[in-house]
Amino acid sequence: MSLSKKSFLVVAAIFSLGMVNAHANLLAECNVVASQINKSAPQAIDQVTTLTNALCFQEGPAVQLQYRNKLSVPAGSVNQAKLNSIRPQMVAAWCTDPTQRATLNQVNIQYHYSDGAGKYIGKIDISKTDCR
């Protein structure tokens, strides 16, 4: 359940600009990234996951880049516990891939999941503090 490599490259390229200009408004940059991602949405991520859109928001001092996903699965077959079970793999991907890590150093990542009817299932939060 991860974004395509193309989306990661777009995200990293835009956020790398923020590393050059430390005084840039990170939330505004994040909104540019979300807008770019949304141009290719909806996007099939795998057989059951569709990225419907991305958005950015400020949560305390941190900026969050949220990927909103729809799961095409039978009702009740995925819950927060199941999402928690895949979180370690997602954290490993964000922390070890240089392109993803560069983005994670700038913003926190949140995957938001709903079912086909739009009912909230759960979320996965990832931040640079998850990397060891």
Phi and psi restraints in degrees (value plus and minus 20) as a CYANA .aco file:
   2 SER   PHI    -150.1  -110.1
   2 SER   PSI     143.5   183.5
   3 LEU   PHI     -93.0   -53.0
   3 LEU   PSI     139.4   179.4
   4 SER   PHI     -88.7   -48.7
   4 SER   PSI     137.7   177.7
   5 LYS   PHI     -79.0   -39.0
   5 LYS   PSI     -54.9   -14.9
   6 LYS   PHI     -80.4   -40.4
   6 LYS   PSI     -64.7   -24.7
   7 SER   PHI     -82.8   -42.8
   7 SER   PSI     -60.6   -20.6
   8 PHE   PHI     -82.5   -42.5
   8 PHE   PSI     -59.9   -19.9
   9 LEU   PHI     -84.7   -44.7
   9 LEU   PSI     -59.8   -19.8
  10 VAL   PHI     -82.7   -42.7
  10 VAL   PSI     -67.3   -27.3
  11 VAL   PHI     -78.5   -38.5
  11 VAL   PSI     -70.0   -30.0
  12 ALA   PHI     -83.6   -43.6
  12 ALA   PSI     -60.5   -20.5
  13 ALA   PHI     -82.4   -42.4
  13 ALA   PSI     -63.4   -23.4
  14 ILE   PHI     -90.8   -50.8
  14 ILE   PSI     -62.7   -22.7
  15 PHE   PHI     -90.8   -50.8
  15 PHE   PSI     -43.5    -3.5
  16 SER   PHI     -84.8   -44.8
  16 SER   PSI     -47.1    -7.1
  17 LEU   PHI     -82.9   -42.9
  17 LEU   PSI     -55.1   -15.1
  18 GLY   PHI     -85.9   -45.9
  18 GLY   PSI     -48.4    -8.4
  19 MET   PHI     -93.1   -53.1
  19 MET   PSI     -46.8    -6.8
  20 VAL   PHI     -97.3   -57.3
  20 VAL   PSI     -63.0   -23.0
  21 ASN   PHI    -130.3   -90.3
  21 ASN   PSI      68.4   108.4
  22 ALA   PHI     -84.5   -44.5
  22 ALA   PSI     -37.5     2.5
  23 HIS   PHI    -112.2   -72.2
  23 HIS   PSI     -17.5    22.5
  24 ALA   PHI     -88.5   -48.5
  24 ALA   PSI     131.2   171.2
  25 ASN   PHI     -95.9   -55.9
  25 ASN   PSI      89.1   129.1
  26 LEU   PHI     -82.3   -42.3
  26 LEU   PSI     -58.7   -18.7
  27 LEU   PHI     -84.1   -44.1
  27 LEU   PSI     -60.8   -20.8
  28 ALA   PHI     -83.7   -43.7
  28 ALA   PSI     -61.5   -21.5
  29 GLU   PHI     -83.5   -43.5
  29 GLU   PSI     -61.4   -21.4
  30 CYS   PHI     -82.2   -42.2
  30 CYS   PSI     -60.2   -20.2
  31 ASN   PHI     -83.6   -43.6
  31 ASN   PSI     -53.5   -13.5
  32 VAL   PHI     -84.8   -44.8
  32 VAL   PSI     -63.4   -23.4
  33 VAL   PHI     -80.8   -40.8
  33 VAL   PSI     -68.0   -28.0
  34 ALA   PHI     -79.8   -39.8
  34 ALA   PSI     -60.4   -20.4
  35 SER   PHI     -81.6   -41.6
  35 SER   PSI     -61.8   -21.8
  36 GLN   PHI     -84.4   -44.4
  36 GLN   PSI     -63.7   -23.7
  37 ILE   PHI     -81.7   -41.7
  37 ILE   PSI     -62.2   -22.2
  38 ASN   PHI     -85.8   -45.8
  38 ASN   PSI     -41.7    -1.7
  39 LYS   PHI     -84.8   -44.8
  39 LYS   PSI     -46.2    -6.2
  40 SER   PHI    -123.7   -83.7
  40 SER   PSI     -13.1    26.9
  41 ALA   PHI    -113.6   -73.6
  41 ALA   PSI     129.9   169.9
  42 PRO   PHI     -90.7   -50.7
  42 PRO   PSI     128.4   168.4
  43 GLN   PHI    -153.5  -113.5
  43 GLN   PSI     105.0   145.0
  44 ALA   PHI     -89.7   -49.7
  44 ALA   PSI     105.2   145.2
  45 ILE   PHI    -114.8   -74.8
  45 ILE   PSI     -62.9   -22.9
  46 ASP   PHI    -172.8  -132.8
  46 ASP   PSI    -185.9  -145.9
  47 GLN   PHI     -83.4   -43.4
  47 GLN   PSI     -46.5    -6.5
  48 VAL   PHI    -139.2   -99.2
  48 VAL   PSI     -29.2    10.8
  49 THR   PHI    -131.7   -91.7
  49 THR   PSI     110.0   150.0
  50 THR   PHI    -144.5  -104.5
  50 THR   PSI     103.8   143.8
  51 LEU   PHI     -93.8   -53.8
  51 LEU   PSI      96.7   136.7
  52 THR   PHI    -110.6   -70.6
  52 THR   PSI     -57.3   -17.3
  53 ASN   PHI    -192.5  -152.5
  53 ASN   PSI     151.4   191.4
  54 ALA   PHI    -148.7  -108.7
  54 ALA   PSI     131.0   171.0
  55 LEU   PHI    -171.2  -131.2
  55 LEU   PSI     142.2   182.2
  56 CYS   PHI    -143.3  -103.3
  56 CYS   PSI     127.7   167.7
  57 PHE   PHI    -174.4  -134.4
  57 PHE   PSI     137.4   177.4
  58 GLN   PHI    -111.0   -71.0
  58 GLN   PSI     110.6   150.6
  59 GLU   PHI    -150.1  -110.1
  59 GLU   PSI      81.8   121.8
  60 GLY   PHI      43.9    83.9
  60 GLY   PSI    -155.3  -115.3
  61 PRO   PHI    -101.7   -61.7
  61 PRO   PSI     -29.5    10.5
  62 ALA   PHI    -118.0   -78.0
  62 ALA   PSI     128.7   168.7
  63 VAL   PHI    -117.9   -77.9
  63 VAL   PSI     114.6   154.6
  64 GLN   PHI    -128.5   -88.5
  64 GLN   PSI     112.9   152.9
  65 LEU   PHI    -125.3   -85.3
  65 LEU   PSI      92.9   132.9
  66 GLN   PHI    -125.4   -85.4
  66 GLN   PSI     107.2   147.2
  67 TYR   PHI    -119.6   -79.6
  67 TYR   PSI      97.3   137.3
  68 ARG   PHI    -115.6   -75.6
  68 ARG   PSI     102.2   142.2
  69 ASN   PHI    -141.9  -101.9
  69 ASN   PSI     123.9   163.9
  70 LYS   PHI    -129.1   -89.1
  70 LYS   PSI     111.6   151.6
  71 LEU   PHI    -124.9   -84.9
  71 LEU   PSI     108.4   148.4
  72 SER   PHI    -115.9   -75.9
  72 SER   PSI      60.0   100.0
  73 VAL   PHI    -156.9  -116.9
  73 VAL   PSI     139.5   179.5
  74 PRO   PHI     -80.3   -40.3
  74 PRO   PSI     123.6   163.6
  75 ALA   PHI     -72.8   -32.8
  75 ALA   PSI     113.5   153.5
  76 GLY   PHI      61.9   101.9
  76 GLY   PSI     -23.7    16.3
  77 SER   PHI    -100.3   -60.3
  77 SER   PSI     -37.6     2.4
  78 VAL   PHI    -146.8  -106.8
  78 VAL   PSI     111.9   151.9
  79 ASN   PHI    -155.9  -115.9
  79 ASN   PSI    -197.5  -157.5
  80 GLN   PHI     -80.3   -40.3
  80 GLN   PSI     -57.6   -17.6
  81 ALA   PHI     -81.3   -41.3
  81 ALA   PSI     -61.1   -21.1
  82 LYS   PHI     -87.0   -47.0
  82 LYS   PSI     -59.5   -19.5
  83 LEU   PHI     -82.6   -42.6
  83 LEU   PSI     -61.8   -21.8
  84 ASN   PHI     -79.4   -39.4
  84 ASN   PSI     -52.1   -12.1
  85 SER   PHI     -90.9   -50.9
  85 SER   PSI     -44.5    -4.5
  86 ILE   PHI    -115.4   -75.4
  86 ILE   PSI     -29.0    11.0
  87 ARG   PHI     -75.7   -35.7
  87 ARG   PSI     -64.6   -24.6
  88 PRO   PHI     -76.1   -36.1
  88 PRO   PSI     -58.1   -18.1
  89 GLN   PHI     -86.3   -46.3
  89 GLN   PSI     -59.5   -19.5
  90 MET   PHI     -89.2   -49.2
  90 MET   PSI     -61.6   -21.6
  91 VAL   PHI     -80.8   -40.8
  91 VAL   PSI     -64.8   -24.8
  92 ALA   PHI     -79.0   -39.0
  92 ALA   PSI     -62.6   -22.6
  93 ALA   PHI     -83.5   -43.5
  93 ALA   PSI     -65.8   -25.8
  94 TRP   PHI     -86.8   -46.8
  94 TRP   PSI     -54.2   -14.2
  95 CYS   PHI    -104.3   -64.3
  95 CYS   PSI     -44.2    -4.2
  96 THR   PHI    -122.6   -82.6
  96 THR   PSI     -46.2    -6.2
  97 ASP   PHI    -100.4   -60.4
  97 ASP   PSI     101.5   141.5
  98 PRO   PHI     -77.1   -37.1
  98 PRO   PSI     -56.7   -16.7
  99 THR   PHI     -87.1   -47.1
  99 THR   PSI     -65.8   -25.8
 100 GLN   PHI     -88.9   -48.9
 100 GLN   PSI     -59.2   -19.2
 101 ARG   PHI     -83.0   -43.0
 101 ARG   PSI     -57.9   -17.9
 102 ALA   PHI     -79.7   -39.7
 102 ALA   PSI     -59.9   -19.9
 103 THR   PHI     -87.9   -47.9
 103 THR   PSI     -64.9   -24.9
 104 LEU   PHI     -83.0   -43.0
 104 LEU   PSI     -47.7    -7.7
 105 ASN   PHI     -89.6   -49.6
 105 ASN   PSI     -38.8     1.2
 106 GLN   PHI    -118.3   -78.3
 106 GLN   PSI     -60.9   -20.9
 107 VAL   PHI    -158.2  -118.2
 107 VAL   PSI     139.9   179.9
 108 ASN   PHI    -105.0   -65.0
 108 ASN   PSI     132.2   172.2
 109 ILE   PHI    -132.8   -92.8
 109 ILE   PSI     119.1   159.1
 110 GLN   PHI    -155.9  -115.9
 110 GLN   PSI     108.4   148.4
 111 TYR   PHI    -122.3   -82.3
 111 TYR   PSI     103.1   143.1
 112 HIS   PHI    -131.0   -91.0
 112 HIS   PSI     107.0   147.0
 113 TYR   PHI    -137.7   -97.7
 113 TYR   PSI     116.6   156.6
 114 SER   PHI    -153.4  -113.4
 114 SER   PSI     143.5   183.5
 115 ASP   PHI    -106.9   -66.9
 115 ASP   PSI    -198.8  -158.8
 116 GLY   PHI     -78.9   -38.9
 116 GLY   PSI     -46.1    -6.1
 117 ALA   PHI    -108.8   -68.8
 117 ALA   PSI     -21.1    18.9
 118 GLY   PHI      71.0   111.0
 118 GLY   PSI     -15.3    24.7
 119 LYS   PHI     -96.5   -56.5
 119 LYS   PSI     110.5   150.5
 120 TYR   PHI     -80.5   -40.5
 120 TYR   PSI     112.2   152.2
 121 ILE   PHI    -124.4   -84.4
 121 ILE   PSI     -69.1   -29.1
 122 GLY   PHI     149.2   189.2
 122 GLY   PSI    -192.7  -152.7
 123 LYS   PHI    -166.9  -126.9
 123 LYS   PSI     141.0   181.0
 124 ILE   PHI    -147.1  -107.1
 124 ILE   PSI     103.3   143.3
 125 ASP   PHI    -126.0   -86.0
 125 ASP   PSI     117.1   157.1
 126 ILE   PHI    -156.3  -116.3
 126 ILE   PSI     112.5   152.5
 127 SER   PHI    -156.1  -116.1
 127 SER   PSI     148.2   188.2
 128 LYS   PHI     -82.3   -42.3
 128 LYS   PSI     -42.4    -2.4
 129 THR   PHI     -90.0   -50.0
 129 THR   PSI     -34.4     5.6
 130 ASP   PHI     -96.0   -56.0
 130 ASP   PSI     -37.9     2.1
 131 CYS   PHI    -102.3   -62.3
 131 CYS   PSI     116.9   156.9
